[in-house]
Amino acid sequence: MMRRECESILFNNAASILVAVEVSACARAVTAEGSRIRAGR
């Protein structure tokens, strides 16, 4: 039973890390797009 709990905790951590990576990559892309638009003006 303890092992299953540990595995689910690890899985949740991995999922949240993946989500954080996706969000930061998206934020970087949006920031780059915004600075490109500002530079174009």
N, CA, C, O and CB atoms as a CASP TS submission, in Angstrom:
PFRMAT TS
TARGET T0000
AUTHOR 0000-0000-0000
METHOD Language model
MODEL 1
PARENT N/A
ATOM      1  N   MET     1       0.844  -1.206   0.000  1.00  0.00           N
ATOM      2  CA  MET     1       0.000   0.000   0.000  1.00  0.00           C
ATOM      3  C   MET     1       0.882   1.260   0.000  1.00  0.00           C
ATOM      4  O   MET     1       0.638   2.192  -0.766  1.00  0.00           O
ATOM      5  CB  MET     1      -0.956   0.004   1.240  1.00  0.00           C
ATOM      6  N   MET     2       1.899   1.280   0.858  1.00  0.00           N
ATOM      7  CA  MET     2       2.768   2.464   0.896  1.00  0.00           C
ATOM      8  C   MET     2       3.413   2.697  -0.467  1.00  0.00           C
ATOM      9  O   MET     2       3.576   3.833  -0.910  1.00  0.00           O
ATOM     10  CB  MET     2       3.858   2.307   1.981  1.00  0.00           C
ATOM     11  N   ARG     3       3.778   1.583  -1.125  1.00  0.00           N
ATOM     12  CA  ARG     3       4.461   1.740  -2.408  1.00  0.00           C
ATOM     13  C   ARG     3       3.538   2.404  -3.423  1.00  0.00           C
ATOM     14  O   ARG     3       3.978   3.257  -4.194  1.00  0.00           O
ATOM     15  CB  ARG     3       4.943   0.376  -2.937  1.00  0.00           C
ATOM     16  N   ARG     4       2.261   2.022  -3.430  1.00  0.00           N
ATOM     17  CA  ARG     4       1.330   2.614  -4.395  1.00  0.00           C
ATOM     18  C   ARG     4       1.182   4.109  -4.121  1.00  0.00           C
ATOM     19  O   ARG     4       1.116   4.911  -5.053  1.00  0.00           O
ATOM     20  CB  ARG     4      -0.054   1.911  -4.332  1.00  0.00           C
ATOM     21  N   GLU     5       1.131   4.482  -2.837  1.00  0.00           N
ATOM     22  CA  GLU     5       1.025   5.912  -2.500  1.00  0.00           C
ATOM     23  C   GLU     5       2.261   6.663  -2.985  1.00  0.00           C
ATOM     24  O   GLU     5       2.154   7.756  -3.543  1.00  0.00           O
ATOM     25  CB  GLU     5       0.850   6.106  -0.970  1.00  0.00           C
ATOM     26  N   CYS     6       3.430   6.071  -2.770  1.00  0.00           N
ATOM     27  CA  CYS     6       4.662   6.724  -3.222  1.00  0.00           C
ATOM     28  C   CYS     6       4.644   6.887  -4.733  1.00  0.00           C
ATOM     29  O   CYS     6       5.023   7.937  -5.252  1.00  0.00           O
ATOM     30  CB  CYS     6       5.904   5.918  -2.786  1.00  0.00           C
ATOM     31  N   GLU     7       4.203   5.848  -5.445  1.00  0.00           N
ATOM     32  CA  GLU     7       4.179   5.937  -6.902  1.00  0.00           C
ATOM     33  C   GLU     7       3.224   7.022  -7.361  1.00  0.00           C
ATOM     34  O   GLU     7       3.533   7.761  -8.297  1.00  0.00           O
ATOM     35  CB  GLU     7       3.783   4.596  -7.515  1.00  0.00           C
ATOM     36  N   SER     8       2.064   7.132  -6.715  1.00  0.00           N
ATOM     37  CA  SER     8       1.106   8.162  -7.136  1.00  0.00           C
ATOM     38  C   SER     8       1.656   9.548  -6.824  1.00  0.00           C
ATOM     39  O   SER     8       1.433  10.487  -7.589  1.00  0.00           O
ATOM     40  CB  SER     8      -0.263   7.959  -6.438  1.00  0.00           C
ATOM     41  N   ILE     9       2.376   9.688  -5.706  1.00  0.00           N
ATOM     42  CA  ILE     9       2.978  10.988  -5.374  1.00  0.00           C
ATOM     43  C   ILE     9       4.025  11.340  -6.426  1.00  0.00           C
ATOM     44  O   ILE     9       4.072  12.476  -6.899  1.00  0.00           O
ATOM     45  CB  ILE     9       3.618  10.963  -3.947  1.00  0.00           C
ATOM     46  N   LEU    10       4.865  10.370  -6.794  1.00  0.00           N
ATOM     47  CA  LEU    10       5.878  10.617  -7.823  1.00  0.00           C
ATOM     48  C   LEU    10       5.207  10.995  -9.131  1.00  0.00           C
ATOM     49  O   LEU    10       5.645  11.921  -9.814  1.00  0.00           O
ATOM     50  CB  LEU    10       6.777   9.380  -8.019  1.00  0.00           C
ATOM     51  N   PHE    11       4.134  10.272  -9.486  1.00  0.00           N
ATOM     52  CA  PHE    11       3.438  10.555 -10.739  1.00  0.00           C
ATOM     53  C   PHE    11       2.858  11.965 -10.727  1.00  0.00           C
ATOM     54  O   PHE    11       2.954  12.689 -11.718  1.00  0.00           O
ATOM     55  CB  PHE    11       2.323   9.526 -10.981  1.00  0.00           C
ATOM     56  N   ASN    12       2.258  12.355  -9.604  1.00  0.00           N
ATOM     57  CA  ASN    12       1.695  13.709  -9.505  1.00  0.00           C
ATOM     58  C   ASN    12       2.794  14.759  -9.629  1.00  0.00           C
ATOM     59  O   ASN    12       2.608  15.775 -10.298  1.00  0.00           O
ATOM     60  CB  ASN    12       0.938  13.888  -8.170  1.00  0.00           C
ATOM     61  N   ASN    13       3.930  14.521  -8.992  1.00  0.00           N
ATOM     62  CA  ASN    13       5.044  15.469  -9.089  1.00  0.00           C
ATOM     63  C   ASN    13       5.504  15.593 -10.534  1.00  0.00           C
ATOM     64  O   ASN    13       5.716  16.703 -11.023  1.00  0.00           O
ATOM     65  CB  ASN    13       6.220  15.028  -8.189  1.00  0.00           C
ATOM     66  N   ALA    14       5.660  14.465 -11.222  1.00  0.00           N
ATOM     67  CA  ALA    14       6.109  14.494 -12.614  1.00  0.00           C
ATOM     68  C   ALA    14       5.101  15.245 -13.470  1.00  0.00           C
ATOM     69  O   ALA    14       5.486  16.036 -14.331  1.00  0.00           O
ATOM     70  CB  ALA    14       6.315  13.063 -13.155  1.00  0.00           C
ATOM     71  N   ALA    15       3.814  15.004 -13.243  1.00  0.00           N
ATOM     72  CA  ALA    15       2.779  15.677 -14.031  1.00  0.00           C
ATOM     73  C   ALA    15       2.821  17.178 -13.789  1.00  0.00           C
ATOM     74  O   ALA    15       2.721  17.958 -14.736  1.00  0.00           O
ATOM     75  CB  ALA    15       1.384  15.121 -13.688  1.00  0.00           C
ATOM     76  N   SER    16       2.965  17.593 -12.541  1.00  0.00           N
ATOM     77  CA  SER    16       2.978  19.034 -12.255  1.00  0.00           C
ATOM     78  C   SER    16       4.237  19.678 -12.830  1.00  0.00           C
ATOM     79  O   SER    16       4.200  20.825 -13.275  1.00  0.00           O
ATOM     80  CB  SER    16       2.894  19.290 -10.729  1.00  0.00           C
ATOM     81  N   ILE    17       5.357  18.942 -12.822  1.00  0.00           N
ATOM     82  CA  ILE    17       6.590  19.481 -13.420  1.00  0.00           C
ATOM     83  C   ILE    17       6.387  19.651 -14.924  1.00  0.00           C
ATOM     84  O   ILE    17       6.782  20.669 -15.491  1.00  0.00           O
ATOM     85  CB  ILE    17       7.814  18.545 -13.132  1.00  0.00           C
ATOM     86  N   LEU    18       5.773  18.660 -15.573  1.00  0.00           N
ATOM     87  CA  LEU    18       5.518  18.764 -17.012  1.00  0.00           C
ATOM     88  C   LEU    18       4.633  19.965 -17.301  1.00  0.00           C
ATOM     89  O   LEU    18       4.891  20.716 -18.241  1.00  0.00           O
ATOM     90  CB  LEU    18       4.863  17.474 -17.549  1.00  0.00           C
ATOM     91  N   VAL    19       3.592  20.150 -16.500  1.00  0.00           N
ATOM     92  CA  VAL    19       2.687  21.289 -16.700  1.00  0.00           C
ATOM     93  C   VAL    19       3.449  22.598 -16.529  1.00  0.00           C
ATOM     94  O   VAL    19       3.266  23.533 -17.309  1.00  0.00           O
ATOM     95  CB  VAL    19       1.495  21.226 -15.710  1.00  0.00           C
ATOM     96  N   ALA    20       4.302  22.665 -15.513  1.00  0.00           N
ATOM     97  CA  ALA    20       5.076  23.891 -15.283  1.00  0.00           C
ATOM     98  C   ALA    20       5.996  24.174 -16.468  1.00  0.00           C
ATOM     99  O   ALA    20       6.144  25.324 -16.881  1.00  0.00           O
ATOM    100  CB  ALA    20       5.903  23.776 -13.983  1.00  0.00           C
ATOM    101  N   VAL    21       6.613  23.124 -17.014  1.00  0.00           N
ATOM    102  CA  VAL    21       7.499  23.303 -18.173  1.00  0.00           C
ATOM    103  C   VAL    21       6.697  23.809 -19.361  1.00  0.00           C
ATOM    104  O   VAL    21       7.128  24.725 -20.061  1.00  0.00           O
ATOM    105  CB  VAL    21       8.219  21.974 -18.535  1.00  0.00           C
ATOM    106  N   GLU    22       5.520  23.210 -19.593  1.00  0.00           N
ATOM    107  CA  GLU    22       4.675  23.645 -20.709  1.00  0.00           C
ATOM    108  C   GLU    22       4.289  25.109 -20.535  1.00  0.00           C
ATOM    109  O   GLU    22       4.373  25.892 -21.481  1.00  0.00           O
ATOM    110  CB  GLU    22       3.407  22.765 -20.813  1.00  0.00           C
ATOM    111  N   VAL    23       3.871  25.478 -19.336  1.00  0.00           N
ATOM    112  CA  VAL    23       3.419  26.849 -19.079  1.00  0.00           C
ATOM    113  C   VAL    23       4.566  27.833 -19.279  1.00  0.00           C
ATOM    114  O   VAL    23       4.382  28.887 -19.890  1.00  0.00           O
ATOM    115  CB  VAL    23       2.849  26.976 -17.649  1.00  0.00           C
ATOM    116  N   SER    24       5.752  27.496 -18.768  1.00  0.00           N
ATOM    117  CA  SER    24       6.884  28.421 -18.908  1.00  0.00           C
ATOM    118  C   SER    24       7.297  28.542 -20.369  1.00  0.00           C
ATOM    119  O   SER    24       7.662  29.628 -20.820  1.00  0.00           O
ATOM    120  CB  SER    24       8.080  27.951 -18.056  1.00  0.00           C
ATOM    121  N   ALA    25       7.244  27.440 -21.114  1.00  0.00           N
ATOM    122  CA  ALA    25       7.582  27.503 -22.542  1.00  0.00           C
ATOM    123  C   ALA    25       6.570  28.375 -23.275  1.00  0.00           C
ATOM    124  O   ALA    25       6.940  29.172 -24.137  1.00  0.00           O
ATOM    125  CB  ALA    25       7.624  26.081 -23.167  1.00  0.00           C
ATOM    126  N   CYS    26       5.300  28.224 -22.934  1.00  0.00           N
ATOM    127  CA  CYS    26       4.250  29.041 -23.558  1.00  0.00           C
ATOM    128  C   CYS    26       4.459  30.507 -23.203  1.00  0.00           C
ATOM    129  O   CYS    26       4.349  31.375 -24.069  1.00  0.00           O
ATOM    130  CB  CYS    26       2.838  28.571 -23.107  1.00  0.00           C
ATOM    131  N   ALA    27       4.759  30.790 -21.942  1.00  0.00           N
ATOM    132  CA  ALA    27       4.975  32.180 -21.519  1.00  0.00           C
ATOM    133  C   ALA    27       6.170  32.778 -22.253  1.00  0.00           C
ATOM    134  O   ALA    27       6.133  33.940 -22.660  1.00  0.00           O
ATOM    135  CB  ALA    27       5.194  32.258 -19.989  1.00  0.00           C
ATOM    136  N   ARG    28       7.236  31.982 -22.424  1.00  0.00           N
ATOM    137  CA  ARG    28       8.405  32.470 -23.161  1.00  0.00           C
ATOM    138  C   ARG    28       8.030  32.799 -24.594  1.00  0.00           C
ATOM    139  O   ARG    28       8.442  33.832 -25.121  1.00  0.00           O
ATOM    140  CB  ARG    28       9.537  31.433 -23.136  1.00  0.00           C
ATOM    141  N   ALA    29       7.245  31.923 -25.237  1.00  0.00           N
ATOM    142  CA  ALA    29       6.836  32.161 -26.623  1.00  0.00           C
ATOM    143  C   ALA    29       6.001  33.436 -26.714  1.00  0.00           C
ATOM    144  O   ALA    29       6.201  34.245 -27.620  1.00  0.00           O
ATOM    145  CB  ALA    29       6.038  30.954 -27.174  1.00  0.00           C
ATOM    146  N   VAL    30       5.069  33.617 -25.783  1.00  0.00           N
ATOM    147  CA  VAL    30       4.219  34.809 -25.791  1.00  0.00           C
ATOM    148  C   VAL    30       5.069  36.058 -25.577  1.00  0.00           C
ATOM    149  O   VAL    30       4.858  37.074 -26.238  1.00  0.00           O
ATOM    150  CB  VAL    30       3.122  34.708 -24.701  1.00  0.00           C
ATOM    151  N   THR    31       6.023  35.986 -24.662  1.00  0.00           N
ATOM    152  CA  THR    31       6.894  37.141 -24.396  1.00  0.00           C
ATOM    153  C   THR    31       7.723  37.477 -25.628  1.00  0.00           C
ATOM    154  O   THR    31       7.866  38.647 -25.981  1.00  0.00           O
ATOM    155  CB  THR    31       7.822  36.862 -23.190  1.00  0.00           C
ATOM    156  N   ALA    32       8.269  36.459 -26.282  1.00  0.00           N
ATOM    157  CA  ALA    32       9.071  36.690 -27.492  1.00  0.00           C
ATOM    158  C   ALA    32       8.204  37.319 -28.575  1.00  0.00           C
ATOM    159  O   ALA    32       8.632  38.244 -29.264  1.00  0.00           O
ATOM    160  CB  ALA    32       9.698  35.362 -28.005  1.00  0.00           C
ATOM    161  N   GLU    33       6.976  36.810 -28.721  1.00  0.00           N
ATOM    162  CA  GLU    33       6.050  37.364 -29.717  1.00  0.00           C
ATOM    163  C   GLU    33       5.756  38.823 -29.398  1.00  0.00           C
ATOM    164  O   GLU    33       5.778  39.670 -30.292  1.00  0.00           O
ATOM    165  CB  GLU    33       4.732  36.548 -29.763  1.00  0.00           C
ATOM    166  N   GLY    34       5.484  39.124 -28.139  1.00  0.00           N
ATOM    167  CA  GLY    34       5.168  40.499 -27.745  1.00  0.00           C
ATOM    168  C   GLY    34       6.337  41.436 -27.982  1.00  0.00           C
ATOM    169  O   GLY    34       6.140  42.555 -28.457  1.00  0.00           O
ATOM    170  N   SER    35       7.553  41.006 -27.661  1.00  0.00           N
ATOM    171  CA  SER    35       8.712  41.886 -27.859  1.00  0.00           C
ATOM    172  C   SER    35       8.969  42.080 -29.350  1.00  0.00           C
ATOM    173  O   SER    35       9.419  43.147 -29.767  1.00  0.00           O
ATOM    174  CB  SER    35       9.975  41.304 -27.163  1.00  0.00           C
ATOM    175  N   ARG    36       8.686  41.051 -30.161  1.00  0.00           N
ATOM    176  CA  ARG    36       8.875  41.194 -31.603  1.00  0.00           C
ATOM    177  C   ARG    36       7.884  42.217 -32.146  1.00  0.00           C
ATOM    178  O   ARG    36       8.237  43.042 -32.989  1.00  0.00           O
ATOM    179  CB  ARG    36       8.705  39.829 -32.325  1.00  0.00           C
ATOM    180  N   ILE    37       6.637  42.163 -31.661  1.00  0.00           N
ATOM    181  CA  ILE    37       5.617  43.125 -32.114  1.00  0.00           C
ATOM    182  C   ILE    37       6.019  44.535 -31.680  1.00  0.00           C
ATOM    183  O   ILE    37       5.909  45.482 -32.458  1.00  0.00           O
ATOM    184  CB  ILE    37       4.205  42.757 -31.541  1.00  0.00           C
ATOM    185  N   ARG    38       6.490  44.672 -30.423  1.00  0.00           N
ATOM    186  CA  ARG    38       6.911  45.996 -29.943  1.00  0.00           C
ATOM    187  C   ARG    38       8.095  46.501 -30.760  1.00  0.00           C
ATOM    188  O   ARG    38       8.150  47.686 -31.087  1.00  0.00           O
ATOM    189  CB  ARG    38       7.281  45.943 -28.439  1.00  0.00           C
ATOM    190  N   ALA    39       9.034  45.635 -31.093  1.00  0.00           N
ATOM    191  CA  ALA    39      10.215  46.057 -31.854  1.00  0.00           C
ATOM    192  C   ALA    39       9.810  46.459 -33.275  1.00  0.00           C
ATOM    193  O   ALA    39      10.428  47.333 -33.883  1.00  0.00           O
ATOM    194  CB  ALA    39      11.276  44.923 -31.895  1.00  0.00           C
ATOM    195  N   GLY    40       8.761  45.806 -33.795  1.00  0.00           N
ATOM    196  CA  GLY    40       8.329  46.106 -35.159  1.00  0.00           C
ATOM    197  C   GLY    40       7.690  47.477 -35.277  1.00  0.00           C
ATOM    198  O   GLY    40       7.696  48.083 -36.349  1.00  0.00           O
ATOM    199  N   ARG    41       7.129  47.976 -34.154  1.00  0.00           N
ATOM    200  CA  ARG    41       6.430  49.256 -34.209  1.00  0.00           C
ATOM    201  C   ARG    41       7.337  50.436 -34.408  1.00  0.00           C
ATOM    202  O   ARG    41       6.868  51.573 -34.471  1.00  0.00           O
ATOM    203  CB  ARG    41       5.652  49.456 -32.974  1.00  0.00           C
TER
END
